[in-house]
Amino acid sequence: EVQLVQSGAEVKKPGESLKISCKGSGYTFISYWIGWVRQMPGKGLEWMGIIYPGDSDTTYSPSFQGQVSISADRSITTAYLQWSSLKVSDTAVYYCARCSGPRANSDRCGIWGKGTTVTVSS
Amino acid sequence: QSVLTQPPSVSAAPGQRVTISCSGSSSDIGANFVSWYQLLPGTAPKLLIYENNKRPSGIPDRFSGSRSGTSATLGITGLQTGDEADYYCGAWDSSLSVAVFGGGTKLTVL
C-alpha cells in the first residue's frame, strides 16, 4: 500500500526548534516529489514548498522562504519540515503530499499524510 | 486572501446535484491544470480531480471537474450526507511560481 506516515503531534514554546517527518512507503521514494501544506486553525490550505528526494531539488513558496527548511533522507524514505525558531503563528496542522511533479496542484498530488498538529504556546 | 476564489458555502438536499466554482486568472487556472480536494474533519485531504477533469482510481463518477478559460467547476451528483466536507480547488500559478489554493467551500447536505 502506498502511504505517507507523518510524525505525531508536537507542543512547543516560542523560540524552540522543531523537525517533523513524513515517511513514504509502498513506492519508489526518489521518483516522486513530496510537498508540505499548512492549515492554520479555522483557515484554508497553503502550499509551503516541495522537494524531489531523488536529488534534493527544493522550491519554497515565497511566503515560507527563509521561515522553514524542507529536506529528505533517501536512505530512510523520509521527508522533513523544520523550524529553527518557532512562533505562536506556526500553530497549525501540517500535511505532506506525494506529487507527480514540482508544480503542485497542477501536477497530481494523490497521496497525503494524515497531518501533524503543531501547537506553539508559551 | 486566496488567489483562487470559491464560494464560502453551498448546500443541497440528498440526491441532488451541486456545483462549486473556482475563479482564477490567466496565470493560474488559465495556464495550468486544476485539482480539487475534499477535506473531511480530522482527515487528510483527498484528491478528487486532477488535470481539470480526471478522477483518481476509487473516486466515484459522481464527482466531475471541468475548466473553461480562467474558471473551473467541481460537480457532485447524487449527494450523500457523507459528502459534507470542505472542498478546495488548486492550481499552479506560473507568474508567482507557486501552488495556489482557493479559500475552500463548505458543502452542507441538508
Interface residues (C-beta under 8 A of the other chain):
Chain A: G35 V37 G44 L45 E46 W47 I50 T59 S61 P62 Y95 A97 R103 A104 N105 S106 D107 R108 C109 G110 W112 G113 K114 G115
Chain B: S2 N32 F33 V34 S35 Y37 L39 T43 A44 P45 K46 L47 Y50 E51 P56 Y88 G90 A91 W92 L96 S97 V98 A99 V100 F101 G102 G103 G104
